[in-house]
């Protein structure tokens, strides 16, 4: 039986620039003294100072050593395998929480809720936000809410909160998928029960991928991956390219 503990799993790959921002939030003494959680880094084989940074903050580190590119689904599952908490929080290294204390209050209450998983309001870093970010995230966040309402589970992979019991039952993230593993898992979870869409919690992400590829190309890649999730096509993106 797993203890009442929150396992925060952060998949990384060459994240020395942005990882410290998230770890600073999660390592704040006020937060650490109030909540019970473990910090886990699952690294895909970083060549920069990511591991050295992680050692200063985290409780556990698992590193991919194989001579091939690790899939994000594999990295998340590896983090899960060394975790002990009954609540799993998967959060990307290029993210920040608007209000960490509010977030942890919610996750603690989520433990005793009827929901199997949760998703939140996502936006880009406020200091880097431009007009296209406002438009895209407003509509995409409400699309997520609509999809969950009609029974097609969805939750952005930047931050997913999942009860360990359902994660274990479903076998975790699908390691056959190069991308779209977040959508795939939430569609499977939704068939088993409800997903809470909590817009009171805000999670910020770096806009670096949107700036490099543009929103149209990103949407097309996501759409293609969603077709693969439902086996409507057999191929997906060849590689989820690293943007640093």
C-alpha positions in Angstrom: 0.0 0.0 0.0 1.4 3.4 -1.0 1.8 6.2 1.5 -0.2 9.4 1.4 2.5 11.2 -0.5 2.6 13.3 -3.7 5.1 12.2 -6.2 6.2 15.0 -8.5 7.8 13.6 -11.6 9.7 15.9 -13.9 10.9 14.5 -17.3 14.0 16.4 -18.5 16.3 16.7 -21.4 18.9 19.5 -21.5 16.7 21.8 -19.4 19.4 23.8 -17.5 17.9 27.1 -18.5 14.3 26.7 -17.2 14.4 23.8 -14.8 15.8 25.9 -11.9 12.7 28.1 -12.0 10.3 25.2 -11.4 12.6 23.6 -8.8 12.9 26.9 -6.9 9.2 26.9 -6.5 9.0 23.3 -5.4 11.8 23.6 -3.0 10.5 26.7 -1.2 10.8 26.0 2.6 7.2 27.1 3.3 5.9 24.6 0.7 8.2 21.8 1.9 7.2 22.2 5.5 3.5 22.2 4.8 3.1 19.4 2.3 4.3 15.8 1.9 5.9 15.2 -1.5 8.9 13.8 -3.2 10.7 15.3 -6.2 11.8 13.0 -9.0 13.8 13.8 -12.1 13.5 11.4 -15.0 16.2 12.5 -17.4 16.4 11.5 -21.0 20.2 11.7 -21.3 21.0 15.4 -20.9 24.4 16.7 -22.1 24.2 20.1 -20.2 24.1 20.8 -16.5 20.5 19.5 -15.9 21.6 16.6 -13.7 23.9 18.8 -11.6 21.1 21.2 -11.1 18.7 18.3 -10.2 21.0 16.9 -7.6 20.7 20.2 -5.6 17.0 19.9 -5.3 15.5 16.5 -5.9 15.0 13.3 -3.9 15.4 10.8 -6.7 17.0 10.9 -10.2 16.7 8.2 -12.9 18.7 8.6 -16.1 18.2 7.1 -19.5 21.6 5.6 -20.6 20.6 3.8 -23.8 22.2 4.9 -27.1 18.9 6.1 -28.6 16.5 9.0 -28.1 14.1 8.3 -25.2 10.4 8.9 -25.8 8.7 11.2 -23.3 6.3 8.4 -22.4 9.2 6.2 -21.4 10.7 9.0 -19.3 7.4 9.6 -17.4 6.9 5.9 -16.8 10.5 5.5 -15.5 9.8 8.3 -13.0 6.6 6.6 -11.9 8.4 3.3 -11.3 10.7 4.8 -8.7 7.9 6.8 -7.0 6.0 5.8 -3.9 3.2 8.4 -3.7 -0.5 7.7 -4.1 -0.9 10.8 -6.1 1.2 11.4 -9.3 2.0 14.8 -10.6 3.7 14.9 -14.0 5.0 18.4 -14.8 7.3 19.6 -17.6 10.6 21.2 -16.8 9.7 24.4 -18.7 6.6 25.0 -16.6 5.9 27.2 -13.5 2.9 27.2 -11.1 1.1 30.5 -10.7 0.5 29.7 -7.0 2.3 26.6 -5.7 0.5 26.7 -2.3 -2.9 26.8 -4.0 -1.7 24.0 -6.3 -0.7 21.7 -3.4 -3.8 22.5 -1.4 -5.8 21.3 -4.4 -3.7 18.1 -5.0 -4.1 17.2 -1.3 -7.9 17.5 -1.5 -7.9 15.7 -4.9 -6.8 12.6 -3.1 -10.2 12.1 -1.5 -12.2 13.3 -4.5 -14.3 11.3 -6.9 -12.0 12.2 -9.8 -9.3 10.0 -11.3 -7.2 12.7 -12.8 -7.1 16.5 -13.2 -6.2 19.1 -15.7 -5.9 22.9 -15.3 -5.8 26.3 -17.1 -2.6 26.5 -19.2 -0.9 29.7 -20.4 2.5 30.9 -21.4 4.9 32.8 -19.0 3.1 36.2 -18.4 6.3 38.1 -19.1 6.5 36.6 -22.6 2.9 36.7 -23.5 1.8 38.2 -26.9 -1.7 38.6 -28.5 -1.6 35.2 -30.3 -1.0 33.5 -26.9 -4.2 35.0 -25.5 -6.3 33.8 -28.4 -4.9 30.3 -28.7 -4.9 29.4 -25.0 -8.3 30.8 -24.3 -9.9 28.6 -27.0 -7.8 25.6 -26.4 -8.4 25.5 -22.7 -12.1 25.7 -23.3 -11.8 22.9 -25.9 -10.3 20.7 -23.3 -13.2 21.4 -20.9 -15.7 20.6 -23.7 -14.0 17.4 -24.6 -14.0 16.2 -21.0 -17.6 17.2 -20.6 -18.7 15.1 -23.6 -16.7 12.1 -22.4 -13.5 12.3 -24.4 -10.8 12.8 -21.8 -8.1 15.3 -22.4 -5.5 17.1 -20.4 -2.4 18.9 -21.4 0.8 17.0 -20.8 2.6 20.0 -19.3 1.0 19.1 -16.0 -1.2 16.1 -15.2 -2.4 15.0 -11.8 -3.4 11.3 -11.6 -4.3 8.9 -8.9 -1.7 6.1 -8.7 -4.3 3.4 -8.7 -5.8 4.3 -12.1 -2.3 4.9 -13.6 -1.2 1.4 -12.5 -4.5 -0.2 -13.7 -4.1 1.3 -17.2 -0.4 0.5 -17.5 0.8 4.2 -17.5 1.7 6.1 -20.6 1.7 4.2 -24.0 5.4 3.8 -24.8 4.7 3.1 -28.5 3.7 6.7 -29.0 6.4 9.3 -29.8 4.0 12.1 -28.9 0.4 12.4 -27.8 0.9 10.1 -24.8 -0.8 12.7 -22.6 -4.0 12.7 -24.7 -3.9 8.9 -25.0 -3.8 8.3 -21.3 -6.6 10.8 -20.5 -8.9 9.3 -23.1 -8.3 5.9 -21.4 -8.8 7.4 -17.9 -12.1 9.1 -19.0 -13.5 5.7 -19.9 -13.0 4.6 -16.3 -14.3 7.7 -14.5 -14.3 11.5 -14.4 -11.4 14.0 -14.9 -11.6 17.3 -13.1 -11.0 20.4 -15.2 -9.9 23.0 -12.6 -9.5 26.4 -14.1 -8.8 28.0 -10.7 -5.3 26.5 -11.0 -3.0 28.1 -13.6 0.1 26.5 -15.0 2.5 28.5 -17.1 4.7 27.1 -19.8 7.5 28.5 -21.9 6.3 29.7 -25.3 9.6 28.6 -27.0 7.9 25.8 -29.1 5.1 28.2 -30.2 7.7 30.8 -31.2 9.8 28.4 -33.2 7.1 26.5 -35.1 4.0 28.8 -34.8 0.6 27.9 -33.6 -0.7 26.6 -36.9 2.1 24.0 -37.3 1.8 23.0 -33.6 -2.0 22.4 -34.0 -1.4 20.3 -37.1 1.1 18.2 -35.2 -1.3 17.8 -32.3 -4.1 16.9 -34.7 -2.0 14.2 -36.4 -1.0 12.8 -33.1 -4.6 12.6 -32.0 -5.5 10.6 -35.1 -2.7 8.2 -34.2 -4.1 7.9 -30.6 -7.5 6.7 -32.1 -5.7 4.5 -34.6 -7.2 6.5 -37.5 -3.7 6.7 -39.0 -0.7 4.4 -38.4 2.0 7.1 -38.4 2.7 10.1 -36.3 5.5 12.7 -36.0 8.9 11.1 -36.5 10.3 12.9 -33.6 9.1 15.4 -31.0 11.9 17.9 -31.6 13.9 19.4 -28.8 13.5 23.2 -28.5 15.9 24.9 -26.1 
